[in-house]
């Protein structure tokens, strides 16, 4: 059974930084494409950053230059470093694992950017 657990969310002031983690209980974690999504009430879930096998990393235009996705295939952990945070980055952040047509989601971690 695949289990994804996000952590690292919280309250931060505009301009601040946070690092999110997604701990994955997955066999062969390095073979999974991993994504970060976010969602605010009343809006669709938005793709924020991807770490795709054979493709590399990619980012939504709204976070390019501020966010960085990375992974530790030994620790089975995905990260999202978020810098220069803005109030519009406030959302619940989710990680997703994809392989062979199967996808798995964590339950999310809340990030609030406010003064």
N, CA and C atoms as an extended XYZ file, in Angstrom:
345
Properties=species:S:1:pos:R:3:atomname:S:1:resname:S:1:resid:I:1 pbc="F F F"
N         0.842       -1.188        0.000 N   UNK     1
C         0.000        0.000        0.000 CA  UNK     1
C         0.881        1.243        0.000 C   UNK     1
N         0.520        2.206       -0.851 N   UNK     2
C         1.288        3.433       -0.963 CA  UNK     2
C         0.739        4.466        0.003 C   UNK     2
N         1.634        5.087        0.754 N   UNK     3
C         1.242        6.132        1.688 CA  UNK     3
C         2.135        7.340        1.476 C   UNK     3
N         1.501        8.507        1.271 N   UNK     4
C         2.226        9.766        1.120 CA  UNK     4
C         1.815       10.689        2.253 C   UNK     4
N         2.789       11.266        2.943 N   UNK     5
C         2.500       12.151        4.064 CA  UNK     5
C         3.252       13.454        3.889 C   UNK     5
N         2.504       14.533        3.721 N   UNK     6
C         3.106       15.857        3.591 CA  UNK     6
C         3.323       16.486        4.956 C   UNK     6
N         4.343       17.320        5.050 N   UNK     7
C         4.616       18.062        6.277 CA  UNK     7
C         5.355       19.347        5.930 C   UNK     7
N         5.468       20.244        6.913 N   UNK     8
C         6.238       21.458        6.727 CA  UNK     8
C         5.409       22.710        6.500 C   UNK     8
N         4.092       22.558        6.381 N   UNK     9
C         3.249       23.726        6.201 CA  UNK     9
C         3.158       24.555        7.475 C   UNK     9
N         2.554       25.717        7.337 N   UNK    10
C         2.387       26.582        8.488 CA  UNK    10
C         2.104       28.006        8.077 C   UNK    10
N         2.207       28.911        9.030 N   UNK    11
C         1.978       30.330        8.802 CA  UNK    11
C         3.313       31.031        8.585 C   UNK    11
N         3.409       31.798        7.521 N   UNK    12
C         4.641       32.521        7.209 CA  UNK    12
C         4.270       33.905        6.692 C   UNK    12
N         5.128       34.875        6.949 N   UNK    13
C         4.884       36.226        6.465 CA  UNK    13
C         5.235       36.347        4.990 C   UNK    13
N         4.617       37.276        4.293 N   UNK    14
C         4.999       37.517        2.891 CA  UNK    14
C         6.498       37.770        2.779 C   UNK    14
N         7.096       37.160        1.752 N   UNK    15
C         8.540       37.252        1.568 CA  UNK    15
C         9.325       36.160        2.263 C   UNK    15
N         8.653       35.390        3.099 N   UNK    16
C         9.319       34.332        3.837 CA  UNK    16
C         9.481       33.053        3.037 C   UNK    16
N        10.008       32.035        3.709 N   UNK    17
C        10.287       30.747        3.060 CA  UNK    17
C         9.740       29.599        3.899 C   UNK    17
N         9.431       28.526        3.214 N   UNK    18
C         9.060       27.255        3.845 CA  UNK    18
C         9.594       26.131        2.984 C   UNK    18
N         9.860       24.998        3.615 N   UNK    19
C        10.189       23.795        2.862 CA  UNK    19
C         9.197       22.701        3.224 C   UNK    19
N         8.483       22.248        2.220 N   UNK    20
C         7.550       21.152        2.397 CA  UNK    20
C         8.251       19.834        2.121 C   UNK    20
N         7.802       18.810        2.824 N   UNK    21
C         8.317       17.460        2.600 CA  UNK    21
C         7.147       16.522        2.335 C   UNK    21
N         7.406       15.520        1.537 N   UNK    22
C         6.434       14.462        1.282 CA  UNK    22
C         7.157       13.133        1.475 C   UNK    22
N         6.844       12.461        2.558 N   UNK    23
C         7.452       11.172        2.854 CA  UNK    23
C         6.630       10.075        2.208 C   UNK    23
N         7.287        9.231        1.427 N   UNK    24
C         6.575        8.223        0.651 CA  UNK    24
C         6.919        6.818        1.104 C   UNK    24
N         5.896        6.065        1.442 N   UNK    25
C         6.063        4.637        1.722 CA  UNK    25
C         5.783        3.910        0.423 C   UNK    25
N         6.812        3.843       -0.420 N   UNK    26
C         6.687        3.286       -1.766 CA  UNK    26
C         7.914        2.436       -2.038 C   UNK    26
N         7.691        1.280       -2.649 N   UNK    27
C         8.820        0.512       -3.162 CA  UNK    27
C         9.254        1.130       -4.490 C   UNK    27
N        10.553        1.194       -4.704 N   UNK    28
C        11.095        1.749       -5.948 CA  UNK    28
C        10.663        3.201       -6.152 C   UNK    28
N        10.817        4.005       -5.112 N   UNK    29
C        10.425        5.423       -5.161 CA  UNK    29
C        11.066        6.133       -6.353 C   UNK    29
N        12.285        5.802       -6.680 N   UNK    30
C        13.009        6.501       -7.754 CA  UNK    30
C        12.356        6.318       -9.115 C   UNK    30
N        11.475        5.343       -9.249 N   UNK    31
C        10.817        5.080      -10.525 CA  UNK    31
C         9.514        5.852      -10.685 C   UNK    31
N         9.114        6.562       -9.642 N   UNK    32
C         7.861        7.316       -9.681 CA  UNK    32
C         8.103        8.751      -10.128 C   UNK    32
N         7.200        9.247      -10.959 N   UNK    33
C         7.130       10.683      -11.197 CA  UNK    33
C         6.389       11.296      -10.020 C   UNK    33
N         6.885       12.427       -9.553 N   UNK    34
C         6.321       13.062       -8.361 CA  UNK    34
C         5.941       14.502       -8.662 C   UNK    34
N         4.811       14.923       -8.118 N   UNK    35
C         4.317       16.272       -8.356 CA  UNK    35
C         3.913       16.928       -7.038 C   UNK    35
N         3.928       18.238       -7.050 N   UNK    36
C         3.290       19.033       -6.006 CA  UNK    36
C         2.116       19.782       -6.639 C   UNK    36
N         0.972       19.715       -5.969 N   UNK    37
C        -0.218       20.455       -6.342 CA  UNK    37
C        -0.622       21.348       -5.169 C   UNK    37
N        -1.495       22.298       -5.451 N   UNK    38
C        -2.082       23.089       -4.375 CA  UNK    38
C        -3.537       23.405       -4.715 C   UNK    38
N        -4.303       23.685       -3.660 N   UNK    39
C        -5.718       23.945       -3.849 CA  UNK    39
C        -6.208       24.926       -2.794 C   UNK    39
N        -7.011       25.881       -3.243 N   UNK    40
C        -7.680       26.817       -2.343 CA  UNK    40
C        -9.185       26.588       -2.454 C   UNK    40
N        -9.935       26.946       -1.432 N   UNK    41
C       -11.396       26.706       -1.456 CA  UNK    41
C       -12.050       27.315       -2.684 C   UNK    41
N       -12.888       26.518       -3.323 N   UNK    42
C       -13.631       26.991       -4.476 CA  UNK    42
C       -12.874       26.956       -5.784 C   UNK    42
N       -11.625       26.508       -5.747 N   UNK    43
C       -10.814       26.446       -6.967 CA  UNK    43
C       -10.373       25.019       -7.232 C   UNK    43
N       -10.033       24.763       -8.495 N   UNK    44
C        -9.523       23.450       -8.870 CA  UNK    44
C        -8.092       23.287       -8.364 C   UNK    44
N        -7.718       22.036       -8.183 N   UNK    45
C        -6.351       21.748       -7.760 CA  UNK    45
C        -5.394       22.173       -8.877 C   UNK    45
N        -4.328       22.858       -8.493 N   UNK    46
C        -3.393       23.451       -9.453 CA  UNK    46
C        -2.043       22.753       -9.372 C   UNK    46
N        -1.503       22.378      -10.533 N   UNK    47
C        -0.168       21.781      -10.576 CA  UNK    47
C         0.871       22.864      -10.326 C   UNK    47
N         1.738       22.634       -9.356 N   UNK    48
C         2.743       23.620       -8.963 CA  UNK    48
C         4.123       23.268       -9.510 C   UNK    48
N         4.525       22.015       -9.337 N   UNK    49
C         5.870       21.603       -9.746 CA  UNK    49
C         5.876       20.100       -9.986 C   UNK    49
N         6.712       19.685      -10.924 N   UNK    50
C         6.796       18.272      -11.263 CA  UNK    50
C         8.238       17.793      -11.291 C   UNK    50
N         8.416       16.547      -10.933 N   UNK    51
C         9.704       15.869      -11.055 CA  UNK    51
C         9.407       14.568      -11.792 C   UNK    51
N         9.571       14.596      -13.107 N   UNK    52
C         9.118       13.502      -13.950 CA  UNK    52
C        10.300       12.648      -14.424 C   UNK    52
N        10.113       11.352      -14.374 N   UNK    53
C        11.143       10.423      -14.807 CA  UNK    53
C        11.423       10.644      -16.289 C   UNK    53
N        12.665       10.842      -16.634 N   UNK    54
C        13.059       11.003      -18.025 CA  UNK    54
C        12.798       12.381      -18.603 C   UNK    54
N        12.192       13.249      -17.793 N   UNK    55
C        11.857       14.583      -18.290 CA  UNK    55
C        12.567       15.656      -17.486 C   UNK    55
N        12.571       15.492      -16.192 N   UNK    56
C        13.181       16.479      -15.314 CA  UNK    56
C        12.127       17.239      -14.544 C   UNK    56
N        12.434       18.486      -14.212 N   UNK    57
C        11.534       19.284      -13.399 CA  UNK    57
C        10.843       20.361      -14.225 C   UNK    57
N         9.685       20.766      -13.755 N   UNK    58
C         8.949       21.837      -14.415 CA  UNK    58
C         8.110       22.549      -13.362 C   UNK    58
N         7.743       23.800      -13.663 N   UNK    59
C         7.053       24.621      -12.694 CA  UNK    59
C         5.920       25.414      -13.329 C   UNK    59
N         4.910       25.693      -12.537 N   UNK    60
C         3.880       26.628      -12.972 CA  UNK    60
C         4.509       28.012      -13.100 C   UNK    60
N         4.010       28.790      -14.049 N   UNK    61
C         4.570       30.132      -14.263 CA  UNK    61
C         4.513       30.973      -12.994 C   UNK    61
N         3.482       30.759      -12.201 N   UNK    62
C         3.278       31.579      -11.006 CA  UNK    62
C         4.336       31.350       -9.926 C   UNK    62
N         5.091       30.246      -10.024 N   UNK    63
C         6.075       29.953       -8.975 CA  UNK    63
C         7.502       29.854       -9.514 C   UNK    63
N         7.671       29.978      -10.821 N   UNK    64
C         9.013       29.883      -11.404 CA  UNK    64
C         9.950       30.912      -10.791 C   UNK    64
N        11.139       30.455      -10.451 N   UNK    65
C        12.125       31.349       -9.851 CA  UNK    65
C        11.988       31.493       -8.353 C   UNK    65
N        10.878       31.003       -7.792 N   UNK    66
C        10.664       31.108       -6.342 CA  UNK    66
C        10.620       29.742       -5.668 C   UNK    66
N        10.088       28.740       -6.349 N   UNK    67
C         9.941       27.398       -5.778 CA  UNK    67
C        10.934       26.454       -6.441 C   UNK    67
N        11.344       25.450       -5.694 N   UNK    68
C        12.236       24.416       -6.237 CA  UNK    68
C        11.803       23.050       -5.728 C   UNK    68
N        11.575       22.128       -6.653 N   UNK    69
C        11.223       20.747       -6.305 CA  UNK    69
C        12.486       19.907       -6.330 C   UNK    69
N        12.590       19.013       -5.367 N   UNK    70
C        13.730       18.097       -5.335 CA  UNK    70
C        13.284       16.805       -4.669 C   UNK    70
N        14.124       15.789       -4.784 N   UNK    71
C        13.772       14.497       -4.197 CA  UNK    71
C        15.021       13.813       -3.681 C   UNK    71
N        14.846       13.026       -2.651 N   UNK    72
C        15.910       12.198       -2.102 CA  UNK    72
C        15.453       10.752       -2.266 C   UNK    72
N        16.013       10.064       -3.245 N   UNK    73
C        15.577        8.703       -3.550 CA  UNK    73
C        16.080        7.672       -2.534 C   UNK    73
N        16.965        8.088       -1.647 N   UNK    74
C        17.396        7.203       -0.567 CA  UNK    74
C        16.413        7.297        0.599 C   UNK    74
N        15.985        8.519        0.900 N   UNK    75
C        15.044        8.738        1.997 CA  UNK    75
C        13.589        8.607        1.558 C   UNK    75
N        13.361        8.363        0.254 N   UNK    76
C        11.988        8.277       -0.267 CA  UNK    76
C        11.191        9.532        0.074 C   UNK    76
N        11.782       10.672       -0.164 N   UNK    77
C        11.153       11.940        0.213 CA  UNK    77
C        11.222       12.943       -0.931 C   UNK    77
N        10.117       13.618       -1.123 N   UNK    78
C        10.007       14.708       -2.085 CA  UNK    78
C         9.958       16.018       -1.317 C   UNK    78
N        10.579       17.055       -1.869 N   UNK    79
C        10.617       18.353       -1.206 CA  UNK    79
C        10.088       19.458       -2.125 C   UNK    79
N         9.641       20.522       -1.499 N   UNK    80
C         9.311       21.735       -2.233 CA  UNK    80
C         9.836       22.913       -1.412 C   UNK    80
N        10.906       23.526       -1.891 N   UNK    81
C        11.443       24.722       -1.260 CA  UNK    81
C        10.699       25.925       -1.825 C   UNK    81
N        10.087       26.695       -0.948 N   UNK    82
C         9.273       27.831       -1.365 CA  UNK    82
C         9.881       29.104       -0.785 C   UNK    82
N        10.320       29.986       -1.658 N   UNK    83
C        10.919       31.247       -1.254 CA  UNK    83
C        10.075       32.419       -1.747 C   UNK    83
N        10.322       33.594       -1.188 N   UNK    84
C         9.602       34.818       -1.600 CA  UNK    84
C         8.100       34.578       -1.653 C   UNK    84
N         7.587       33.993       -0.598 N   UNK    85
C         6.179       33.620       -0.586 CA  UNK    85
C         5.268       34.829       -0.632 C   UNK    85
N         4.142       34.644       -1.311 N   UNK    86
C         3.145       35.701       -1.482 CA  UNK    86
C         1.819       35.242       -0.877 C   UNK    86
N         0.953       36.173       -0.530 N   UNK    87
C        -0.362       35.763        0.008 CA  UNK    87
C        -1.117       34.836       -0.933 C   UNK    87
N        -0.935       35.009       -2.228 N   UNK    88
C        -1.637       34.147       -3.187 CA  UNK    88
C        -1.080       32.733       -3.235 C   UNK    88
N         0.010       32.476       -2.531 N   UNK    89
C         0.519       31.100       -2.415 CA  UNK    89
C        -0.213       30.325       -1.318 C   UNK    89
N        -1.058       31.000       -0.571 N   UNK    90
C        -1.824       30.332        0.477 CA  UNK    90
C        -2.706       29.241       -0.122 C   UNK    90
N        -2.565       28.027        0.388 N   UNK    91
C        -3.298       26.880       -0.153 CA  UNK    91
C        -2.958       25.642        0.672 C   UNK    91
N        -3.706       24.584        0.402 N   UNK    92
C        -3.303       23.259        0.876 CA  UNK    92
C        -2.441       22.646       -0.221 C   UNK    92
N        -1.273       22.181        0.155 N   UNK    93
C        -0.321       21.613       -0.795 CA  UNK    93
C        -0.329       20.090       -0.679 C   UNK    93
N        -0.422       19.438       -1.846 N   UNK    94
C        -0.490       17.982       -1.917 CA  UNK    94
C         0.654       17.434       -2.753 C   UNK    94
N         1.144       16.275       -2.394 N   UNK    95
C         2.063       15.589       -3.287 CA  UNK    95
C         1.342       14.411       -3.953 C   UNK    95
N         1.808       14.094       -5.136 N   UNK    96
C         1.230       13.007       -5.933 CA  UNK    96
C         2.352       12.153       -6.487 C   UNK    96
N         2.137       10.847       -6.461 N   UNK    97
C         3.075        9.893       -7.042 CA  UNK    97
C         2.385        9.181       -8.195 C   UNK    97
N         3.089        9.036       -9.307 N   UNK    98
C         2.511        8.424      -10.505 CA  UNK    98
C         3.485        7.409      -11.085 C   UNK    98
N         2.934        6.235      -11.422 N   UNK    99
C         3.727        5.223      -12.111 CA  UNK    99
C         2.804        4.219      -12.748 C   UNK    99
N         3.078        3.883      -13.988 N   UNK   100
C         2.331        2.851      -14.709 CA  UNK   100
C         0.824        3.088      -14.656 C   UNK   100
N         0.428        4.321      -14.822 N   UNK   101
C        -0.986        4.640      -14.865 CA  UNK   101
C        -1.674        4.713      -13.519 C   UNK   101
N        -0.944        4.457      -12.446 N   UNK   102
C        -1.511        4.541      -11.097 CA  UNK   102
C        -1.050        5.842      -10.454 C   UNK   102
N        -1.952        6.475       -9.721 N   UNK   103
C        -1.579        7.692       -9.011 CA  UNK   103
C        -2.011        7.591       -7.557 C   UNK   103
N        -1.220        8.252       -6.708 N   UNK   104
C        -1.461        8.240       -5.270 CA  UNK   104
C        -1.302        9.666       -4.757 C   UNK   104
N        -2.139       10.005       -3.768 N   UNK   105
C        -2.142       11.359       -3.214 CA  UNK   105
C        -1.952       11.332       -1.706 C   UNK   105
N        -1.301       12.363       -1.209 N   UNK   106
C        -1.272       12.583        0.224 CA  UNK   106
C        -2.492       13.370        0.648 C   UNK   106
N        -2.595       13.639        1.950 N   UNK   107
C        -3.750       14.360        2.480 CA  UNK   107
C        -3.534       15.872        2.540 C   UNK   107
N        -2.305       16.312        2.263 N   UNK   108
C        -2.048       17.736        2.160 CA  UNK   108
C        -1.522       18.384        3.426 C   UNK   108
N        -0.879       19.535        3.234 N   UNK   109
C        -0.405       20.357        4.342 CA  UNK   109
C        -0.737       21.806        4.014 C   UNK   109
N        -1.237       22.532        5.008 N   UNK   110
C        -1.724       23.890        4.785 CA  UNK   110
C        -0.590       24.899        4.898 C   UNK   110
N        -0.494       25.755        3.891 N   UNK   111
C         0.447       26.868        3.898 CA  UNK   111
C        -0.365       28.163        3.902 C   UNK   111
N        -0.114       29.012        4.875 N   UNK   112
C        -0.794       30.298        4.966 CA  UNK   112
C         0.247       31.403        4.944 C   UNK   112
N         0.124       32.295        3.970 N   UNK   113
C         1.052       33.414        3.840 CA  UNK   113
C         0.287       34.684        4.193 C   UNK   113
N         0.633       35.244        5.332 N   UNK   114
C        -0.108       36.402        5.828 CA  UNK   114
C         0.728       37.167        6.829 C   UNK   114
N         0.515       38.475        6.869 N   UNK   115
C         1.194       39.297        7.859 CA  UNK   115
C         0.312       39.470        9.089 C   UNK   115
